[in-house]
Amino acid sequence: MSNRSLNDPFNPEADLRHGAGCTCSSCGGSEHAHHDHGATPVEQETNPMLAAKQGVDKEAMFDRAVESAVVRALFGHHDASRRFFLKAVGAGTFAAAVGSIFPLDAAKALLKDNLGDPEKRDLTVGFVPITCATPIIMAHPMGFYERYGLNVDLRSTAGWAVARDMSMNREYDASHMLTPMPLAMTMGTGSSSMPFIMPAVENINGQAITLHNKHKDKRDPSQWKGFRFAVPFDFSMHNFLLRYYVAEHGLDPDRDIQIRVLPPPEMVANLRAGNVDGYLAPDPFNQRAVWEEVGFIHMLTKEIWDGHPCCAFATSRAFAEEYPNSFGALFKAIVEATHYSSEHENRAEIAEAIAPRNYLNQPVSVIQQVLTGRYADGLGNVKEDPDRIDFDPFPWHSMAVWIMTQMKRWGYVDGDVDYKGIAEEVYLATECGRVMRELGYEPPEVTYKSHMIMGKEFDPEQPEAYVDSFEIRRS
């Protein structure tokens, strides 16, 4: 079995992927928490709190973090290739070659200058148990929080109203949120106004429209008049994508169908009971409906907008300002975990890590179907779509503008909207790009771009014209 990160990146036997707390089968771990007593040298390297207690040089740990980031970037974050290459050429030769082309010493000094000790190491982070939260969840058992000196208490949350309220009350230091939520909370739409920021997106795609099995003969949305649908929250991509989809098929989402809010864990039970005809929801609850033989997947939301954002890492602006080092450490841990989740070769082990009761509480096979993209659709087909869900941390300002156009279109906000001002205040695209570069990833060079939704182009420079272009709207 390979050693766990942050171990020596120049050691072909070291595994740079996992942290000291990893419980996946490849690490042979258990679901029980690690204790300080008898920590291994690798655990000392990975966990700065243990390092401080047991006399391990914390500066050496940061040196190792820089070396690991550089080496992982050189191999495109494909750890098997790194180990194979090192065995072929030798560690000394490779280390010398890396040092000759990359200023490792300067990078180490810069990290130590810019990343002070977290002011608050013990953080409470909320999540709703869905696969969209994969980076925030897997960062816990696989050691990404430890890597940056944080002791995170990860709290499962029943639904988004609770997540919002716990965050606004500062009972959560940060939380997994839906991408429209920090915008709405900052604008005071649906709640009192409080400045929130969204440093990073977690997932793109990853949702579906699921219908009850009795509707297998109603695949044309024009047949859905009178249907009752569930979405997880008003300020969600689920709500806005469902509204967009049915409106493009001639149905008014406020008059021709019913849309109600249900927490994701309650959706399958309500589908089985006949309380709803379908839902546009996050996984694993689309796949779970198929697994329980009560529903089928009508379509993936990537067929509406391929690459659409869904969930994100968010926190109050006050937390980021009061605890800048803690915020920075959490930011980096989640961006790194998001990139790790984006690698398809890691998806099977991630499914094992996040399936247990304290995380998603789902069968591993259900999670694997979502993350790997090989899945049963409930209509007798086994489909292959590796991009069913993906993970990309960059919070495009143009995506925020699109979300606000839908708030305006459906009457959630009135009057003039400062689209760009709010987008750039809440979505930290520039800061995310900087963190990505520091971790060895290449961010986009711009923060606005056009998007294609059901064949119609969205130009973020013309948001009001876009809203006015729709025949079915409230504004």
Protein Blocks (a to p, Z undefined) as FASTA:
>chain_A
ZZdddddfkbmkbcfkbcfklcbfklopafbdcdfehpafklmmmmmmlmmmnopafklm
mmmmmmmmmmmmmnoopaklmmmmmmmnopklmmmmmmmmpcfklmmmmmmmmmccdfbl
bdcddddddfklmmmmmmmmnommmmnopacdddddfblmlmmmmmmnomafbdcddfkl
mmmmmnopoiacdddddfbafbeghiacdddfklmmmmbfklmgoiacddfbfbbfklmm
mmmmmmmnopafklmpccddddfklmmmmmmnopagbdcdddfklmmmmmnopaccfbaf
klmmghiafbdcdddfklmmmmmmlmmmmmmmmmmmmmmmmpmklmmmmmmmmmpmklno
pafklmmmmmnopacehnopacddfklpacdfbdcfklmmmmmmmmmmnopagcjddfkl
mmmmmmcfklmmmmmmmnopacdfbfbdcddeehiacdfklmmlmmmmpmbdfZZ
